[in-house]
Amino acid sequence: MHSEQNRLPHVLILGAGISGLVCALRLAEKGHPVTLVEGSDQLGGLGTFFQHDDRMFEKFYHCMLPSDGPLLGVLDSLGLTPEIYWRPSSFAYASEGKVYPLNTPVDLLRFAPLPFVDRIRVGITGAWGRVCSDKGLDEMTTAQWLQGLSGKRAFSTFWQPMLEAKFGDRFQDVPALWFWTRFNREKGESKGEVKGYIRGGYKRITDVFATRLRELGVTLRMNEKIEKIDLDAGGNPFVQTDAGELRADQLLITLPWPTLTKVATDAFKEKAHVPDWGIDFQGVINHVLFLKRPLTKHYWLATPAAEHPFDGVVETSTLTDEADRGQGRHVVYLTKYVHRTDARFTQPEAEIKSTWFAALQKIFPDLKADELEADYVFRAPFVEPVYTRGFMKKRPPERLIPGKVSLATTAQVYPVVTSWNGSVIQAEKTLAVM
């Protein structure tokens, strides 16, 4: 037990996504009193789940890569490494009714939608992206960089549709550094691409987190919505929730950036040293299908053409064990990145289900309606920042108010890929300067 004089600061953490969970774990392990506040009834942020046929499934698809060292390190510290398993993974591209694998140089040479010369240039682009320096790429757009490497024709045919699928008409200002980072995320996997999953799904991870945090004395306050973050007359932060006022020695915020900008008062914003409070975010719609047979052998099938209402088909059954999804069941996610103000984001669920399934049947004409066991629609308004040139200078700092308020959110992860691994990296970076 610590004496009052030697007591470590009590830390109040807002948000129980993976960043909040990691911060709570590491602080509690050091002996800090920790209170973790979450507005929903589930831990995990975008790793939350739903129930189907007495099993739990992720609302938004998740996987791990061998290069996700920080995330894998956290899972190892929780004793979960023996429960992680790995499977070969592949990528394909849908174009004009055909599916083209794109995993090897030979696949690219056979990619008919591009003239042969452009296939060579796209291949060179990929190779150069893995070895070139990232210097200056934050100030250059992805469009400029890729047009220079692949040519305008290959860019408009191949790269631009994928960028538009991710960012809509805002793709034109996305920094080349964002794209370069994705080239390099899976660098070093010489034996081919593999992805990982965990027995029991991602709910297994958050359940173990919850157990460990309670063992360490962390107070979990669930279903408590943040209404205001403010400063008192002495300049000390306090939080108003729908259950009352909360105070602590230090405040650590892991809320989505748009949520923070909404609940933070002007006085708080004035005190915090943030270069740009106006960082915008892209949302996502996921249509989850439970099928009675496999759809494709590829984990990810890109469908960036405007004729498709979704950007990709994610066949998670290529990655997961039958024991985790149910015998004879195949789980497919149709995903669409879209801004929350776009009319498509609020399209009625029944319309999404019918039009998206019909569009899927155009890609897979042998897919029958009676092969669909069940389907669900989930939406998230704040998934990834809409990156703009010079984003490195716009990233919020880890210390908002030195000694009092710290920050660990996806708005800071750039140029690292926005993922659970990226959030773990940011959490550890924030903890290091608290």
HELIX and SHEET records of a PDB file:
HELIX    1   1 ILE A   18  GLU A   29  1                                  12    
HELIX    2   2 GLY A   45  GLY A   47  5                                   3    
HELIX    3   3 GLY A   69  SER A   77  1                                   9    
HELIX    4   4 THR A   81  GLU A   83  5                                   3    
HELIX    5   5 PRO A  105  LEU A  109  1                                   5    
HELIX    6   6 PHE A  116  VAL A  131  1                                  16    
HELIX    7   7 LEU A  137  GLU A  139  5                                   3    
HELIX    8   8 THR A  142  SER A  150  1                                   9    
HELIX    9   9 LYS A  152  ALA A  154  1                                   3    
HELIX   10  10 PHE A  155  TRP A  159  3                                   5    
HELIX   11  11 GLN A  160  PHE A  167  1                                   8    
HELIX   12  12 GLY A  168  ASP A  173  5                                   6    
HELIX   13  13 ALA A  176  ASN A  184  1                                   9    
HELIX   14  14 TYR A  202  GLU A  215  1                                  14    
HELIX   15  15 TRP A  257  VAL A  263  1                                   7    
HELIX   16  16 ASP A  266  LYS A  271  1                                   6    
HELIX   17  17 THR A  316  THR A  318  5                                   3    
HELIX   18  18 GLU A  322  ARG A  325  1                                   4    
HELIX   19  19 ALA A  343  THR A  346  5                                   4    
HELIX   20  20 GLU A  349  ILE A  363  1                                  15    
HELIX   21  21 ALA A  369  GLU A  371  5                                   3    
HELIX   22  22 PHE A  391  LYS A  394  1                                   4    
HELIX   23  23 THR A  410  GLN A  412  5                                   3    
HELIX   24  24 TRP A  420  VAL A  433  1                                  14    
SHEET    1   A 6 THR A 219  ARG A 221  0                                        
SHEET    2   A 6 VAL A  34  VAL A  37  1                                        
SHEET    3   A 6 VAL A  11  LEU A  14  1                                        
SHEET    4   A 6 GLN A 250  ILE A 253  1                                        
SHEET    5   A 6 VAL A 405  LEU A 407  1                                        
SHEET    6   A 6 ARG A 399  ILE A 401 -1                                        
SHEET    1   B 2 PHE A  49  HIS A  52  0                                        
SHEET    2   B 2 ARG A  55  GLU A  58 -1                                        
SHEET    1   C 2 ILE A  84  PRO A  88  0                                        
SHEET    2   C 2 VAL A 194  ILE A 198 -1                                        
SHEET    1   D 7 LYS A  98  PRO A 101  0                                        
SHEET    2   D 7 PHE A  91  SER A  95 -1                                        
SHEET    3   D 7 TRP A 300  ALA A 302  1                                        
SHEET    4   D 7 GLY A 312  GLU A 315 -1                                        
SHEET    5   D 7 HIS A 330  VAL A 338 -1                                        
SHEET    6   D 7 PHE A 281  LEU A 291 -1                                        
SHEET    7   D 7 LEU A 372  PRO A 385 -1                                        
SHEET    1   E 3 ILE A 226  LEU A 231  0                                        
SHEET    2   E 3 PRO A 237  THR A 241 -1                                        
SHEET    3   E 3 GLY A 244  LEU A 246 -1                                        
END                                                                             
